[in-house]
Amino acid sequence: MATPPLDGELDRLLEYIHERRNFDFRGYKRASLSRRILKRMQAVGIDDYRRYTELLEANPGEFRDLFNTILINVTSLVRDPDAWEALAEHVVAPLAACKAPTEAIRVWSAGCASGEEAYTLAVVLAEALGEERFRQSVKIYATDADVEALQVARHGRYPTSKLRAAFGEERMRRFFDEDGEDSVFRTELRRALIFGRHDLVQDPPISRLDLISCRNTLMYFTSDVQTRILGNFHFALGPGGYLFLGKSEALVTRTRMFEVVDLRQHIFSKDGAPHVAVLPALSGSRGVAEWTVPSLDDDLFDQAPVAELVVDDRSVLVAANREARRLFGLGSGDVGHPYVELVSLSRVVELRPAVERVLRDRHPVTVHDVVWPTRDQPATLDITVGPLEADGVVVLVSDVTRYQHLRDELEASQLQLETAFEELQSAVEELETTNEELQSTNEELETTNEELHSTNEELETMNEELQSTNEELETINNELRDRNEQIDDLNQFLESILGSIQSAVVVLDAEMQVRAWNRQAEELWGLRSEEVLGQHFLNLDIGFPVERLRSVIRDCVAGRSERAQLSQPAVNRRGRPITCSVTLSGLVGKAPLRGVILMMDAEDASRGPLPKQEAAASSDGQLSEREGGPGG
């Protein structure tokens, strides 16, 4: 390509793709994106973006090939084993320990490509939790923007050799069923994985997650888009959730959203996450006036910073501390009434089903992100309902909006500190810029490496295709060799038959061309078989008036006559007058063959039929004598 297309034309192409297919590539790094698009343009013989846009408009099927070129689905099972060992130690083991046996564990494999990392996550979790708990509590949401890669991932089928190399023989047999040369992830465990299309740039994130695995995907996006995606990940993770990135992605270390768990293996956790404390259970008699808080006096209960409500098994509000009265506008006269009849509490629609569930099942229930209107601005609440020994429940309401306010105050303080140390900050910014440039270069090199990996896989695929074609040709050659040997055997067998017949035999096809000419015919007429094969019978120069046979041969070829016989004076190869008896028979067989067989027997015109011994003895003469006269 002489000159690369202009960036303005690339912008218009990306806008067109976004409008027509709702696929936004504008957040991808321009260097790698333009390189992938140019590769596809070269494949179809186009050298500018405008003409390629016209091709996409005329041929919508080209979008699929373009997307397959841009979206580099390079992944593998247990990619970077050290990172997976660190994940099992620092993330999976703590999750298994802190979660109740029946509590859900939600995992998101973002940018899963053909599914290898999603199934690796499943194996690691199933090993740590046990298969029974894995089936009951684990949900793995595996997403990607490439629909075709997801089709491969849904099958969970991979070559057995690759699975054995990644997991080892024992783990492979535990979690995969062999099917020919491939192995398939076990069906009862496969139900924990849910595959679906998701665009990290445009689509909203999955929420309330314990772990997000997004490895070697962020590196394709620009810095701004990476920050936006990381913000979505922060929102999607629940309190104490973890983020697992690839070895080439370090942007997360430059944000304030995550704390480092293992910097070398790129494992992070969500910082600033509120944790609901587990308070001692309240107990007492079932009378309203007799409810007490053991081990906590009334002042401590009333002045607790978290809003607390106590409801008995008859849905009667037994107690409400000062924070709960302030938050919900309750008065002292509201205690002793069913909470569902209180106007302020009835507005919390999520509260009633949670209380009824805890009263019924006797297990804690937490409801997140409950919006509660206040005079200043809406507050966001987390409500935890837990069972009491006295057949009642305790309701703890946490106002999580304050964490945002604290963060804003900390940022304001940080700005003041930055003002005081401007020179130092300037040096830090320069170092940060240099670090970003180095990181960008590293990500570009990693992208190029994966492109080379993809190209190598393409070449390997072509090599396998050529090898398959070569094997097919080898098989065909062997079959042709066997067929030629069979044909040679048949020809020898046919020559033996024709040579054993004492009469002169001539076989003609539908065009009256000579197809067979036995040794007795050579002796009778003086022409060798190589001289007559393929020649028109009526053009042969022999001592028989062949023109007399034209109509009889045509009748046999056309099927009007199956057999005919005639006698005709002739001259043999020695020039002696003979009477030649000719028997004509049409060819008979399964195939629709057309032709005729001529059997010729000679009689000496003066002495009667030639003795067989004379006919046999005459074979010792020279064929060239056919040119001689009667005395030759």
N, C-alpha and C positions, 0 to 999 in steps of 0.2 A: 504494500500500500504506500503510495508516494507521500501523501501528507495526511496526518490524522484528522478526523472530523473535528469541528469546533465544539467547545463546551456548550454553547448556546443551543446547538442542534441536539446535543445529548439531553439537555434540560427539557426540550420539547418532546423528545422521545419518551423520557420518563414520565412526563405529564400525560402523554397519550396512553401509556401502559396503566397509569393510575386511574384514568377515566374509564378505560375500556374493561380492565380486569380487576380494578380495586386492589392493586398490588403496588405498594409504595416502596420503590427502591431509592427514593431521594435521600434517605438517611444513610445509605451505604457509602463507604469510602470510594471516592471518585477513581482513584488509581486502579484498584482491583476491579471495580464495577465496569469501567470503560474497557479494561483489558478483556474481561469475560464477554462483553457484548461484541467487541471487535472480533473475538475468536469465532463467535457464531456468524457474524456478518461475512467473514472470510469463507466460512463453510458453505454459504449460499452464493458467494461471488458478488457481494455488494460492498462498496467502499465508502458510503456516506450514510448518515443517520436518516436523512430525509427519504432516500429511496428505500431504506429498510423499514421505515414507518409505513410507506406505501405497500410494501410486501406484507406486513402484519395486517393491514386493513384488507388486502385482497385474499390473504390466506390465514384465517384465524388459527389454524392448526400449528402455525409457526410459533405461537406463544408458548406451547408446551416445550418445544425444543429450546427456546430461548431461556425459559425458567430453569430447565434442567442444566443448562450451561452456567447460568449465574449462581444457582444454589449448589454449592459444592458439598455434596453429602459424603464427606470423608469421616468415618468413625470406625470404632472397633470395639470388641469386647474387652473389658478390663483395661481400657487405655490408661497408661501410666499406673502400674500396679502399686507403687508406693503411695500415690494419692488415695487409692481406694482403701489401702490398709489404714491410712490416717483417718479417712472418713469413718470406717468401721469403729476405730478406737475413740475418736473425739466427738462423733455425732450419733451414730447408730446405737452404740452401747448406752450413752446417757439417755437417749429417747426411750429405749427399752426399759430402763430402770425407773424413769420418772413417770411414765405413762401407766395408767391402770390397765389391767389385762383386756378389758372390753372397750377402752378408750381408743378412738380413731387416730390413726397416724396417716397424715396426708402429705404426699410427696409430689412434686412437679418436676418432670424432666423436660425442660424447655429446649427446643432445637434438637429433638431426638433423632432426626434423620431417619435411617432405616431401623432404628430401635435397639441397637446394640447396648447403648448406655442404660436405657430403660430396663432391659432384662438383667443387666449387671446389677442395677439398684435392687431389683426384685430378689436376686440370688443373695446379695449381702444382707438385706432385711430378713429374708426367710431363714438364713442361717442364724442371725442374732435373736430373732423372736421365736423361732420354732414354726413349723408349717401350720399348725392349728391356729395359733394366734395371728400369723400372717394372713391366713384366709379370712379371719373374722374382722381384723381391725385395719389392715393396710389398704390404701388406695393410692395408686401411682398414676398420675395424669401425664401422659406423654404427648407432646404437641410438636408440630413443625409446620412450616409454611408450604412444604412440598408435598402435594397430595400423593404423587406416585411413590415417594419414599415411605409415606405412611402405609400404603397398601402392602409394601414389603414387611414393614414393622408389625402389622396386625397378624401376620401368619406366624411370627415367632419361629421361623425355620432358618437354620444356619448350618453350614457344613460341619459334620461331626469332627473333622480334624481341627478346625478353628476353635470349636468349643472345648475340645480336649486340651489344646495348647493354652487356652485362656483360663479355664477353671480347674484343670486336672481331671483325671479319670473318675475319681470318686464323686466330686461335686457335679460333674457332667451327668453321670448316671442318676444322681438324686433328683436333679431338677429338669432333665430333658429326656424325652423318649426318642429312641433311634427309629428312623424311617428311611431305609435305604442308605444312601451316602450322607443324608442330612439327619438332623435331630431337631425335635420340636419341643418348645417349652410346655411343661405339663399343663393339661387343660384345667385342672382344679386350681392351680396357682395362677394361670393366665387370667382368670376372672378379676384379679386384683388390678390389672392394667387396663386403662382406658385411653385409647388413642383418638386424637382429633386434630383438625387443622386450626392453627393459631398463629397470628402475625404479631410478633413482639412489638412492632412499631405502632400498629393501629388498634389491636384488640385489647380489651380490658383484661387485667390479670386474674388468675384463679386466686381465691382468698382463703384465709385461715389455714395456712400451710405450716408444716413442721420443717420441711426441707425443700430447697429448690436447687436442682442441679442444672447448670447452664454452662457447658464446657466448650470452649473454642467457638463460640457463636457471637459474643459481643465484639470480637476483634474485627468483624466485617463492617461494623457501623462506625459513624463519626463519633467524636467525643461527646457532642451534645446529645445525640440519640442514645449513646451508652448511659449517660447520666439519667436520662428520662426513663430508660428501661430499669436501671437500678432503683429508681424511685418507685416504680411499679412493684419490683421485687420486695422492697422494704414494706410497702403497703400490704402485699400479699402474705407475708410471713406473720405468723402469730407470735405472741410473746415467747422469747427464747428460741425463735426459729433460726435455722442455719442456711447459709448460701455456699454452694460448692461450684467454683469456677475452674476454667482451664488454665494450663500452665502459662499461656501467653497473655492472660488478661489480668492486669494489675490496677486498672482504673479505680476499682473499689477501694483501694488503700488510700486514695486521695479524696474520699468523701467522708462526711461525718455520720453517715447513716449506719455503718457497720463496724463492728469490733473484730479484731483479728483473733482467730482461734489457732490457725496454723498457717503462717505467712508463706512458708515454702511450698505447701501443697494447696494454697489458695482456698482455705476454708474460713468462713466468717460467720458471725452471729449478729442478730438484730440487736442494736444497743437501745438503751432507754426504754426497754419494754416493761410495762407495769406488771407486777406479779401480785395476785390476790393471796393474801395471807390466810392460812387455815387457822381459824380461832377455835378455842375449846367449845364443846357442845354445851348448850344451855339446857338445864333440867329443872324439874319442879313438878308440883301437882297440876292437875288439869284445870283447877280453878283459876280464873283470870287474875284475881288479887294475890294468888299465892305463887305466881311465876317468879323465879329468882335466877340470878346468874352466878353459879358457883365459882369460886376462886376469883371472881371479879366483883368489886363493890359497885354500888349504883352509880357513884360519881365517875368511875373509870368507864363504865358502859355508856353513860350519857355523854361523856366528853370524847369518846373515840372519834378519830378524824374521818373514819369511813362510816357512811350512813348505814345503820343497822335496824332491821325490823324483825320482830318475833311474831310468828303466826302459829296458832294451835291447829290441831287436826280438824277443827270445825270452821277453819278459815277466819277465825276471829283474831284481830290485831291485839296482841298481848303487850307489846312494848315497842317503842320507837325512840331512838336516842336523839340528841339535839341536832346532829347533822342531818338525820332523816327528816326531822320536823321542819328544819329550815329548807331542805331541798324540795320536799313535797308539800310544804305549807300545812302541816298537820298541827292540830291543837291537842291539848290534854284530854279534851272531851272525845276525841276520835278513838282513843284506846278503849278496847272492850266492845267495839263494833266490828262486824264482818268487813274485811279490807276491801271486798269487791263493791261495797256500798259507799265507800269514800270516794268523792269525786276526783281528788288528785291522784290517788292510786289507780283508780279505774282507767285513767288516761294512759297508764303504762300497760299497753295491750299485751306485751310480751310476758308480764309478770304472772298473770293468772294461769296460763298453761304450764309455766315452769313450776309453780307451787303445787299444782295438782299432780304433776308428774313425780315430783319428789315425795309427796305424801303417798303416792301409789307404789313407786318403785324403791324408795328409800336410798336413792343414789343422788349425789350432787349434780346440779345442772347449772351451766354458765351460759348466759346470753350476752353476746358482744354487740357493740356499736348500737346501743339504744339511744335514739335522739330524744332529748328532753328540753323543751323551750324554757328559757329564763329571760329575765328582763333585759340583759345586755345582749347575749347571743346564745344560740342553741348549744347545749352541752352534750357531750358524748359520754354515755354511761356503760359500764360493764356490770351486769347483775349476776351474782352467784347465789343460788338457793341450795342450802344444805340441810340434811335431816337432823333432828334433835332426838335425844333419848326419850323425851316425853311425848313422842308421837307428833311433834310439831316441826316447824322449819324455821331456820334463821335466814334472813335475806340480807346480803351484803351488797351495797351499791357503791362502786368506785367511779369517781369522776375523772376520766382519763384525759379530759381536755387540758388539764393543768400541765401535763407534760409538754404540750406544745408551747404554753406560756413560758415555762421554765427554759425551754430551748431558745425562745426568742430573747429572753433576758440574758442568757449565756452568750448569745450571738452579739447582743449589744455591748456586753462587757468585753467581748473579744475585739470588737471594733475599736473600743477605747484603747485597749492594749496595742492594737496594731497602729493606731495613730501615734502612740508614744514611742514606738520603735519602727519608724518609717524606713530608716536606712537598713535596718536588719531585715525588715519585710521585703524590701526591694531585692536584697541579695537572695532571700528565700525564693522570691518569685522567679528570679533569673535561674536559680537552680531547678525550680519546678518546671520552668519552660524547657530547660535542657533535658530534664528527665522525661518530660512528655514527648519531646522530639525523639529521644532514644527509644522510648516505649513505642511510639508510632512506627519508628524504623523496625523495631523488633516484631511488631505485629504484621508489618508489611512482609518481612522476611518469612514469618510463620505462614502468612497467607500464600506467599509464593511457594513455600515448601509443600503446603497442602495441594496447591494447584499441580505441582510436579508429581506429587503422590497420585492425584487424580489422573494425570496424563499417563503415568506409569501403569495405573490400573487399566486405562483404556488400551494401552499397547499390549498389556498382558491378555486382555480380553480378545484383541485381534489375533494375537499369537495362538490363543486357544482355538479360535475359530478356524485359523489356517491349519492348525494341527488336526482339527476335526475333519476339515475338508480333505486333507492329505490322507487320512485314514479311510475316508469314503472312497477316494480314488484308488487306494491300494486294494480295497475290497473289490471294486469294479474290475481292476486289472486281473486279480486272481480269478474272478468269475469268467472273464473273457478268455483267460488262459485255459481254464477247464473246458469252456465251450469249444475252443479251437481244437483241443485234443479230442473231444467227442466228435467234432466234424471230421477230423482226420481219420478217426476210427471208422466212421460211417462211410467215408469215401473209399477207404481200403476195402471195407466189406462189400460195397457196391461194385467196385472193380473186380473183386473175386467172383461175385455172382455173374457179372456180365462176361468175364473171361471164361467161366465154366460152361456157359451155354454154347453148344456146337453151331448154332445158327448165327449169321451175321445180325447184330442188333444195333439199331439206330433209334435214338430217342430225340424227338423234336418238341419244341415248346409251341405256344399258340401262334408265334410269329414265324413258325417253320424254321427256326434256327436250331442247329444241331447242339444238343445238350449232352449226349453220350454216344460213343462210337467204339464198339468193342474190338478185341483183337481179330475175331473172325471177319469183321467188316473190313479191317485193314487188309487181311489176306485176300478177300474177295475182290475189292475194288482198287487196292494199291495206294490208298491214302492213309497217312498216319492220323491218329486222333488229334494231335496238336495242330494239324493242318486244317481240320474241318470244324473243330469246336467253335461255336459262335457264328459260323457261316450259314447263309441261307441254303437250305437243302436243295432247292431247285436250281441254285447257281453252281452246284458241284459238277465237276467234269469227271464223270464215271461212265462205265460202259452200260449203264441202265438209263433208259429214257425216262428220267425223273418227272418230266412234264406230265406224263400219263397219270402220275399220282396226285396232282394238284387238287382235283375235285374230291378225291377219296379222303385225302388228309384233312381238307377243310370240313367235310362232313363229320369226321371223327372229332375234330377240335370243337366244332359247334355243338356236338352232342346229338346230331341227327342220326349218327350211326355209331354203334359201340364197337363193331368189329367188321372188317372187310378183308377179302382175299382175292388175289389176282395172280396170273402168270404172264410173263412177258419175256420175249427173246432179249438177250443181252450179251455182252462181251466181258469176260473177267479180266483181271489185271494182266494175265498172260496173253490176252488177245484171242482166247478160244471162245467160240460161240457156245452159249449156255442158255438154258431156260430157267429164269429166276422166278421162284414162287415167293410172293410177298404177302405176309399176314399183317394187317394193321389193327391195332387196338387202342382205344382212347385211354388216357391216364385216369385211374380211379383212386380216390383217397379222401380223407376228412376235409382237407383244405380244398378250396375251390380252384384246383389246378386245371390248367388246360394244356393239352399236348397229346402226342400220339407216339406209340411204340411200333417200329417196323422190324419184323423178323424176316430175313431173306435166306432162302435155301436155293442152292444152285444145282441144276442138272445138266450134264453134258448133252448137247443137242443131238449127238449121234449115238451115245452109249447109255443114256439114262442117267440116273442120279450119280453124282460123284461119290465114290466110296469115302467113308469117314477117314480111312487111313490115308487116302490121297489128299483129302483136305487138310489133314493134320500134317502130312509130310510136306505139303506145299508151303507150310509156315516157315520151312528152313530156307526158302528161296529169298532172293533180294527183291524188296518192294519196287525197286526201280525198274524191274522187268515189265511192269504194267505198260511201259511205253513200247514194248516189242510187238511184232505182228503175230499172226496165228502160229507161226513156227518158232516163235521166240522162246 
